[in-house]
Amino acid sequence: MGVTSIYVHKEDSLIRGIRDNIIRSEFNGYNYSYLAKKYKLTDRTIRDIVDNKIEGQVSFEDILKDTLNGD
């Protein structure tokens, strides 16, 4: 008898893309520290989020939008 494993993502990983998009939209070029405090992240993490949007990366939010739009 074979064993099947099911991987369930933590809630954090599912909403991370949405959070990161919100952070990018709130970023004004100077408010790294403010955003870090607001989202309980480090300044470095905020910089990484703002500066490093990986091309071709699909967020959970993108998948949800496509699903709701029937794509």
C-alpha positions in Angstrom: 0.0 0.0 0.0 1.5 3.4 -1.0 1.6 6.5 1.0 0.4 9.8 -0.3 1.6 13.1 1.2 -0.4 16.2 1.1 1.4 19.6 1.6 -0.7 22.3 3.1 0.7 25.8 3.0 0.7 27.9 6.1 -1.7 30.8 6.0 1.4 33.2 6.0 2.7 31.9 2.7 -0.8 32.2 1.1 -1.2 35.9 2.0 2.4 36.9 1.6 2.0 37.9 -2.0 -1.1 40.0 -1.2 0.8 41.7 1.7 3.8 42.4 -0.5 1.7 44.0 -3.2 0.1 46.2 -0.5 3.5 47.2 0.8 4.6 48.1 -2.8 1.5 50.2 -3.3 2.1 52.0 0.0 5.8 52.6 -0.6 6.7 56.2 -1.4 10.4 55.9 -1.9 11.3 56.9 1.6 9.1 55.1 4.1 11.0 51.8 4.7 11.0 52.2 8.4 7.4 53.1 8.7 6.4 50.1 6.6 8.7 47.8 8.5 7.0 48.8 11.8 3.5 48.7 10.3 4.0 45.1 9.0 6.3 44.0 11.8 9.2 43.3 9.3 12.7 44.5 9.1 13.8 47.5 6.9 15.9 45.0 4.9 12.8 42.8 4.2 10.8 45.9 3.1 13.7 46.8 0.7 13.7 43.3 -0.7 9.9 43.4 -1.2 10.0 46.8 -2.9 13.1 46.2 -5.0 12.9 42.6 -6.0 9.6 41.7 -7.7 10.5 38.5 -9.5 9.4 38.5 -13.1 6.9 35.7 -13.8 6.1 35.3 -10.1 2.4 34.5 -9.5 0.8 35.4 -6.2 -2.1 33.8 -4.6 -4.0 37.1 -5.2 -3.3 36.7 -9.0 -4.6 33.2 -9.0 -7.7 34.2 -7.0 -8.5 37.1 -9.4 -8.1 34.7 -12.4 -10.4 32.2 -10.8 -13.1 34.8 -10.0 -12.9 36.2 -13.5 -13.3 32.8 -15.1 -9.8 32.8 -16.7 
